[in-house]
Amino acid sequence: MDAETVCGIYEHLAERGVRIWIDGGWCVDALLGRQTRDHPDLDLAVDRKDEEEFAGHMRGLGYTKRRDGDDTAWNYVLTDGRGRSVDVHVFEYDEAGNHVYGIAYPYGSLTGQGTINGHAVDCVAPEWIFAFKTAYPPQDKDREDVRALGEKFGFDVPPTHR
């Protein structure tokens, strides 16, 4: 998934009033303000109230659900038949800000701002993507992401990610 495609998807949805938040490796790069590595996909969060409209616009861009048995109503992958994929994370909060559906993004975690290819994007907040990235046994790419986030934002990198 290249930066031009990510920005195209983001802008296409924004122009149609569908808000998304960049997550995963592209979130790290957005927060750093530069692309640090290749990304096999785009992870994004979408509010449940916007999910149906989001899915319709993604179909318009040629993306359909990949059926692999691991899909849920709140976490699924869209592919475009050209090797690009979008990992969709649907969430919902109630009026008090409590998580009530889907991927458990803590309230306030979707407040980050970053840039991809010079385009401003909403994303997971730095402290939260750092927490998410350090919550599981790391691969090399995760160690690199965590070290870069730690350096930029002053987070203490755990020994498992050094």
Backbone torsions as a table, in degrees:
resi	resn	phi	psi	omega
1	MET	NA	118.5	-177.5
2	ASP	-95.2	164.0	-176.0
3	ALA	-61.7	-37.5	-180.0
4	GLU	-62.3	-41.4	178.6
5	THR	-67.0	-43.2	178.2
6	VAL	-58.0	-49.1	-179.9
7	CYS	-64.1	-37.0	178.2
8	GLY	-62.3	-44.9	177.7
9	ILE	-63.0	-48.0	-178.1
10	TYR	-58.5	-49.9	-178.0
11	GLU	-66.3	-40.6	178.6
12	HIS	-57.4	-47.3	-179.9
13	LEU	-68.6	-42.7	-179.4
14	ALA	-60.6	-41.5	179.4
15	GLU	-62.8	-21.9	-178.8
16	ARG	-103.7	10.1	175.1
17	GLY	79.5	16.7	178.4
18	VAL	-103.2	116.0	-179.1
19	ARG	-89.3	132.9	173.7
20	ILE	-129.3	162.2	175.5
21	TRP	-124.5	131.4	178.6
22	ILE	-75.6	136.6	-179.0
23	ASP	-129.0	179.2	173.4
24	GLY	67.2	-150.2	-176.4
25	GLY	-61.8	-37.9	177.3
26	TRP	-66.5	-30.1	175.0
27	CYS	-63.8	-45.5	178.2
28	VAL	-56.1	-49.6	-178.6
29	ASP	-64.1	-38.4	177.5
30	ALA	-61.4	-43.5	179.6
31	LEU	-66.9	-34.8	177.8
32	LEU	-76.8	-19.9	180.0
33	GLY	79.3	15.5	179.9
34	ARG	-158.6	150.8	176.9
35	GLN	-80.7	126.9	-176.7
36	THR	-102.8	-18.5	-177.0
37	ARG	-163.7	170.7	173.4
38	ASP	-75.2	149.1	-180.0
39	HIS	-123.6	127.8	-179.3
40	PRO	-73.2	-19.4	-177.6
41	ASP	-154.3	-179.0	173.7
42	LEU	-118.9	122.9	172.9
43	ASP	-96.8	134.5	177.3
44	LEU	-147.1	156.7	177.4
45	ALA	-110.2	142.2	177.0
46	VAL	-139.9	136.6	178.2
47	ASP	-67.1	139.9	-177.9
48	ARG	-54.3	-36.5	-178.9
49	LYS	-64.1	-22.5	-179.4
50	ASP	-103.5	-3.2	-170.9
51	GLU	-62.4	-42.0	-179.1
52	GLU	-64.5	-45.1	177.9
53	GLU	-65.1	-42.3	175.9
54	PHE	-54.5	-50.6	-177.3
55	ALA	-61.4	-38.9	178.2
56	GLY	-63.3	-43.9	178.6
57	HIS	-67.4	-35.6	178.1
58	MET	-67.9	-37.5	174.2
59	ARG	-59.5	-39.8	177.8
60	GLY	-62.2	-26.2	176.5
61	LEU	-89.1	1.3	177.6
62	GLY	95.1	11.4	-179.3
63	TYR	-96.1	133.7	176.7
64	THR	-129.9	160.6	-179.4
65	LYS	-68.7	133.4	171.9
66	ARG	-86.9	128.4	-179.6
67	ARG	-101.4	107.9	-179.5
68	ASP	-131.1	8.9	177.9
69	GLY	89.6	-15.1	179.5
70	ASP	-98.1	-1.2	-177.1
71	ASP	-69.9	147.5	168.8
72	THR	-130.4	173.8	177.4
73	ALA	-66.1	-22.5	-175.6
74	TRP	-109.8	-4.9	177.4
75	ASN	-148.8	112.4	-178.9
76	TYR	-150.9	168.2	-178.3
77	VAL	-115.6	134.3	173.1
78	LEU	-106.2	138.9	176.4
79	THR	-128.0	157.1	-177.7
80	ASP	-111.9	7.6	179.6
81	GLY	76.8	-0.1	177.9
82	ARG	-117.0	18.1	178.0
83	GLY	90.4	3.6	179.2
84	ARG	-101.5	140.9	-179.9
85	SER	-138.3	151.1	179.8
86	VAL	-125.9	120.8	178.1
87	ASP	-91.7	110.5	-172.1
88	VAL	-95.8	129.3	178.6
89	HIS	-119.0	106.7	-179.3
90	VAL	-93.6	138.5	-179.8
91	PHE	-140.4	165.5	173.7
92	GLU	-153.1	139.9	172.4
93	TYR	-113.2	152.3	171.6
94	ASP	-85.7	-176.7	-176.6
95	GLU	-60.6	-25.9	-179.2
96	ALA	-90.6	1.7	179.5
97	GLY	86.5	13.3	177.8
98	ASN	-85.6	139.6	176.6
99	HIS	-68.4	128.6	-178.2
100	VAL	-128.0	-5.3	-177.5
101	TYR	-160.5	142.5	167.8
102	GLY	76.6	-146.4	-178.8
103	ILE	-66.4	131.4	-171.6
104	ALA	-85.4	68.8	172.4
105	TYR	-72.7	120.8	177.3
106	PRO	-60.1	143.2	179.4
107	TYR	-57.6	131.0	-178.2
108	GLY	95.0	-9.7	-178.5
109	SER	-77.0	-17.8	-178.8
110	LEU	-100.0	52.5	-177.2
111	THR	-121.6	10.4	-179.1
112	GLY	-76.5	156.3	175.2
113	GLN	-133.1	132.5	178.9
114	GLY	-146.1	-173.6	178.0
115	THR	-135.8	139.9	173.8
116	ILE	-128.2	121.2	-179.0
117	ASN	53.6	35.5	179.6
118	GLY	81.4	-0.6	179.4
119	HIS	-97.5	130.5	177.6
120	ALA	-72.1	136.1	178.8
121	VAL	-136.2	149.9	170.0
122	ASP	-83.4	143.9	-178.0
123	CYS	-156.0	-178.7	175.2
124	VAL	-67.1	140.0	179.5
125	ALA	-63.5	148.5	-175.3
126	PRO	-52.9	-46.0	-177.1
127	GLU	-65.3	-29.9	-179.0
128	TRP	-80.7	-41.3	178.0
129	ILE	-65.6	-33.4	175.7
130	PHE	-63.4	-45.6	178.5
131	ALA	-62.8	-43.4	179.5
132	PHE	-62.8	-43.3	-176.1
133	LYS	-70.7	-20.0	-179.6
134	THR	-102.3	9.1	-175.6
135	ALA	-93.4	1.5	-178.7
136	TYR	-143.7	160.7	178.6
137	PRO	-58.3	126.7	-171.7
138	PRO	-82.3	149.6	164.4
139	GLN	-94.4	172.0	-179.9
140	ASP	-55.9	-42.0	-179.0
141	LYS	-62.6	-34.5	178.8
142	ASP	-68.9	-40.1	177.0
143	ARG	-60.2	-44.1	179.4
144	GLU	-63.6	-44.1	178.7
145	ASP	-60.3	-46.8	-177.0
146	VAL	-66.2	-42.8	178.0
147	ARG	-61.8	-42.6	-179.9
148	ALA	-65.4	-42.9	177.2
149	LEU	-64.0	-42.2	178.6
150	GLY	-60.3	-43.0	-179.7
151	GLU	-64.7	-45.5	-176.5
152	LYS	-72.2	-40.3	-172.1
153	PHE	-106.8	1.4	176.3
154	GLY	76.9	23.0	178.7
155	PHE	-80.0	144.3	177.0
156	ASP	-77.3	115.2	-178.4
157	VAL	-78.0	124.5	-179.9
158	PRO	-67.7	154.7	-178.7
159	PRO	-54.1	-33.0	-179.2
160	THR	-65.8	-16.2	-175.9
161	HIS	-116.2	10.4	179.5
162	ARG	-84.9	NA	NA
